Amino acid sequence: MADDTSPVEFSLAFDAGGECVVRVLGEAVGSPRPRDFLDRVAGEYGLVTDRLDAVADLFLPHEERQGPFTLWYSLIFRPGSRPRIKVYLNPQISGATMADSLVSEGFRRLGIAGGFEPVIESALRRGDRDNFTFFALDLDDGPLSRVKVYISHEAAESEDVERAAELVPGTDPELIREFLAVLGGRKGPFDGRPLVSSYSFVEGSGQRPGNYSLYLPIRSYVPDDEVARARVHAILAQFDVDGTVLDNALDAVSNRPLRNGVGLLAHVSLRMGEFGSGITVYLSSEAYQVLPPRKRPVLGAPAGLR
């Protein structure tokens, strides 16, 4: 899950209205059945697993299906509410060549078959450089309960993800360019860890996604976490978000000097569309290892780093 293989990651989702939601992404370790955790907490959290049940045979492993992960859980903590759970499935569980077919069949079973081709045409236009990487489901029956699909874009330019975002009403290409320039220090190519797009489908949106999110793996494009923090603060300020919340979270997760490593600030996402707009910041637990910082470039040197 994380660069140091630790099975947990934290994130702070800042909504456009100012609310902050805390999320914990985890993976069950040592469990013989991927769904054991869900089965134990389903009653306590009021989970609705109908959609997961409908696609489980596509994405959950058996003898012929193996992959880098099978089932991840995101626990979503919102003030005044009981935790919600989202699950991530692996479209490449049967191999990369089967991913498109599994996602297409998953869309069909979940009643959004008409959304598949527009996603292909918008976000998977560059052959084997664009690939489905996650298929996610909210396990509740609220009006904004989502089916989400994620696409990785190897060595993408800003215009590639701007094109992907056009599928969703309410996205802003100028905001995408600013997001990439501030956090990634460039407009492309992003030839370290790839940019990722996601589309969210909810009941009221029909066959079209109602939200587009862009994920930048900031740890690949900064020399250390001190630089990453400064860039993230700049983006949060554009959304009138108090960066103190982020700083408190960083202090809670790690007590090391930010300049002494890279990867504590792992990803940042920009969320746009008809619902759920905002910024999300993802923090590594660094439970097993702190990755060493890179040499800071001299003024004017290329900013891209692996």
Residue pairs with C-beta under 8 A, 6 or more apart in sequence:
1 7
1 8
1 9
1 25
1 26
1 27
1 69
1 72
2 8
2 9
2 263
2 266
2 284
2 285
2 286
2 287
3 219
3 263
3 266
3 284
3 289
3 291
4 263
4 284
4 286
4 287
4 288
4 289
4 290
4 291
5 288
6 284
6 285
6 286
6 287
6 288
7 26
7 27
7 28
7 29
8 24
8 25
8 26
8 27
8 285
8 287
9 24
9 25
9 26
9 266
9 282
9 283
9 284
9 285
10 22
10 23
10 24
10 25
10 249
10 253
10 282
10 283
10 285
11 22
11 23
11 24
11 25
11 280
11 281
11 282
11 283
12 20
12 21
12 22
12 23
12 245
12 246
12 249
12 280
12 281
12 283
13 20
13 21
13 22
13 23
13 271
13 278
13 279
13 280
14 20
14 236
14 239
14 241
14 245
14 278
14 279
14 280
14 281
15 21
15 276
15 277
15 278
16 239
16 277
16 278
18 240
18 241
19 78
19 79
20 245
21 76
21 77
21 78
22 76
22 77
23 74
23 75
23 76
23 77
24 74
24 75
24 77
25 72
25 73
25 74
25 88
26 72
26 73
26 74
26 75
27 69
27 71
27 72
27 73
28 34
28 36
28 37
28 71
28 73
31 37
34 60
34 61
34 70
34 71
35 56
35 60
35 71
37 73
38 47
38 49
38 52
38 73
38 85
38 87
38 139
41 47
41 85
42 49
45 82
45 83
45 84
45 85
46 82
46 140
47 85
47 139
47 140
48 139
48 140
48 141
48 145
49 139
51 110
51 137
51 139
51 147
52 87
52 137
52 139
54 109
54 110
55 89
55 105
55 106
55 109
55 110
55 135
55 137
58 102
58 105
58 106
58 109
59 70
59 89
59 90
59 91
59 93
59 102
59 106
59 135
60 70
60 71
60 89
60 93
61 67
61 70
61 93
64 94
65 93
65 94
66 93
67 90
67 92
67 93
68 90
69 88
69 90
70 89
70 90
70 93
71 87
71 88
71 89
72 87
72 88
73 85
73 86
73 87
73 88
74 85
74 86
74 87
74 88
75 83
75 84
75 85
76 83
76 84
76 85
76 86
77 83
78 84
84 138
84 139
84 140
85 138
85 139
85 140
86 136
86 137
86 138
86 139
86 146
87 136
87 137
87 139
88 134
88 135
88 136
89 134
89 135
89 136
89 137
90 134
90 135
91 99
91 102
91 103
91 132
91 133
91 134
91 135
91 149
92 98
92 99
92 131
92 132
92 133
93 102
94 102
96 131
99 131
99 132
100 120
100 124
100 132
102 132
102 135
103 116
103 132
103 135
103 149
104 113
104 116
106 135
107 113
107 115
107 116
107 147
108 116
110 147
112 147
112 201
112 207
113 207
114 206
114 207
115 199
115 201
115 207
115 208
115 209
118 167
118 208
119 149
119 151
119 167
119 199
119 209
122 163
122 164
122 166
122 167
123 130
123 151
123 153
123 163
123 164
123 167
123 197
123 199
124 130
124 131
124 132
124 151
125 160
125 163
126 153
126 156
126 160
129 153
129 154
129 155
129 156
130 151
130 152
130 153
130 154
131 151
131 152
131 154
132 149
132 150
132 151
133 150
133 151
133 152
133 196
134 148
134 149
134 150
134 198
135 148
135 149
135 150
136 146
136 147
136 148
136 149
136 150
136 198
137 146
137 147
137 148
138 144
138 145
138 146
138 147
143 202
143 203
143 204
144 202
144 275
144 276
145 202
145 203
146 200
146 201
146 202
146 211
147 200
147 201
147 202
148 198
148 199
148 200
148 201
149 198
149 199
150 196
150 197
150 198
150 215
151 164
151 196
151 197
151 198
152 194
152 195
152 196
153 160
153 161
153 164
153 190
153 194
153 195
153 196
153 197
154 191
154 194
155 189
155 190
155 191
155 194
156 188
156 189
156 190
156 194
156 195
157 187
157 188
157 189
157 190
158 176
158 177
158 180
158 187
158 188
159 188
160 188
160 195
161 176
161 180
161 195
161 197
161 214
162 173
162 176
162 177
164 197
164 212
165 171
165 173
165 176
165 197
165 212
165 214
165 272
166 173
167 199
167 208
167 209
167 212
168 199
168 208
168 209
168 210
168 211
168 212
168 272
168 273
168 274
169 210
169 273
169 274
170 272
170 273
170 274
170 277
171 212
171 272
171 273
172 272
175 270
175 272
176 214
176 270
177 187
178 238
179 214
179 216
179 235
179 270
180 186
180 187
180 188
180 190
180 195
180 216
181 187
182 231
182 234
182 235
182 238
183 216
183 218
183 221
183 231
183 232
183 235
183 268
184 190
184 216
184 218
184 221
184 303
184 304
185 221
185 222
185 231
185 303
185 304
186 221
186 303
186 304
189 304
190 216
190 220
190 221
190 304
191 304
192 217
192 220
192 221
192 304
192 305
192 306
193 217
193 219
193 220
193 306
194 217
195 214
195 215
195 216
195 217
196 214
196 215
196 217
197 212
197 213
197 214
197 215
198 212
198 213
198 215
199 209
199 211
199 212
200 209
200 210
200 211
200 212
200 213
200 273
200 276
201 207
201 208
201 209
201 210
202 210
202 275
204 210
205 274
209 273
210 273
210 274
210 275
211 271
211 272
211 273
211 274
211 275
211 276
211 277
212 271
212 272
212 273
213 269
213 270
213 271
213 272
213 280
214 269
214 270
215 267
215 268
215 269
216 267
216 268
216 269
216 270
217 266
217 267
218 228
218 231
218 232
218 265
218 266
218 267
218 268
219 228
219 262
219 263
219 265
219 266
219 267
219 291
220 304
220 305
220 306
221 303
221 304
221 305
222 228
222 231
222 262
222 265
222 305
223 262
223 293
223 294
223 295
223 296
223 297
223 305
224 258
224 259
224 260
224 261
224 262
224 293
224 294
224 296
225 258
225 259
225 261
225 262
225 263
225 264
225 265
225 293
226 257
226 258
226 259
227 296
228 258
228 262
228 264
228 265
229 246
229 247
229 250
229 258
229 265
232 243
232 246
232 265
232 268
232 281
233 243
233 246
235 268
235 279
236 242
236 243
236 246
236 279
237 243
239 278
239 279
241 279
246 281
249 281
249 283
250 258
250 264
250 265
250 283
253 264
253 283
253 284
253 285
253 286
254 264
254 286
256 264
256 290
258 264
259 293
260 290
260 293
261 286
261 290
261 291
261 292
261 293
262 291
262 292
262 293
262 294
263 284
263 286
263 290
263 291
264 283
264 284
264 286
264 290
265 281
265 282
265 283
265 284
266 282
266 283
266 284
267 280
267 281
267 282
268 279
268 280
268 281
268 282
269 279
269 280
269 282
270 279
271 277
271 278
271 279
271 280
294 305
297 303
